[in-house]
Amino acid sequence: MTSRTDLTLRLTEQERTGLTALAAGLRSVAETDLSEEDAMIAALELALTRLIEDFEVPDTKARDEVQRARDNLRAHWVRGSATL
């Protein structure tokens, strides 16, 4: 069973345009219908991965939290076509 939490984001026009473009790009690459919500989750997964692989997070507790969150996100990935 998948649980969900509704979240409201307030985006600027430029941020909304960027999210729309990201969704369009992912749809093209994945050759499947992906929503802007899928694109936001893909961006979150990429951000967590970049924190792990490209940056040295100095706080051990924060680094562990990032790693666990990314691993948990991937383990329960329901948007597999929306990965970057």
N, C-alpha and C positions, 0 to 999 in steps of 0.2 A: 504494500500500500504506500502510495506517495502522498506525503503531506505537503501542503502549500501555504505560503504566507503571502497575502496581497501587500504590495508595496507601491506607494505613489512617489514618482519622481517628478521634480519640476526641472525641466530642461529649457535652456535658452534656445532660440531659433537655430543657432549654429550647432549646438549639441544635438538637437533633433535632426537636423540635416545630416550630421555625421552618423548618427545611429541608423537613419534610413539608408544611407550609402553603405554602411557596414552590412546591413541585412541584404541589400541588393547584391553586394559582392559575394557574401556567403552563399546566397541562393545560386549564383552563377557557378561558383566553385563546386558546391555540393550537388548541384543539379537536382535540387529538391526544394520544396516550398518551405522556407524558413521565415519566421516572424521577426519583428524587431525585438521581441522578448527573447527569442533564441539568440539573436545577435548580442544582446546585453549579457547573457550568460556566457557566451563564447568569449566576450571581452573580459569578463570577470575571471574565467579560467586562465586566459592568457596572462592577465595581470598577476595572478597568484604564481603562475609558472615563472614569469620573469623575476618576481621577487626571490624565488628559490634559486633559479639558475644564473641570473645575471647580476644580482645585487647581494652584497654581504649585509644582511640584516643584523645589526650588532646586538640587539636584545634577543637572548636565547629563547625566552618565553614567547616573544612575538614570532620569531622564526619558526618555532615548533607549531605555533597556532596556524601560521600560514601553510606549512607543510600538511598538517592534519586536514585543514579545510580543503586544500586542493585535492588531496588523496580521497577524501570523502566525497567531494563533488564528482570526481572521476569514477569512483566506485558505484555511485548511484546515478550515473549519467543517463538522462532520458533524452538528451538532445545531441546524440552522438554525431549527427551530421553537421552540427554547428560548431565544430572545433576549428581553431585557427592553427 
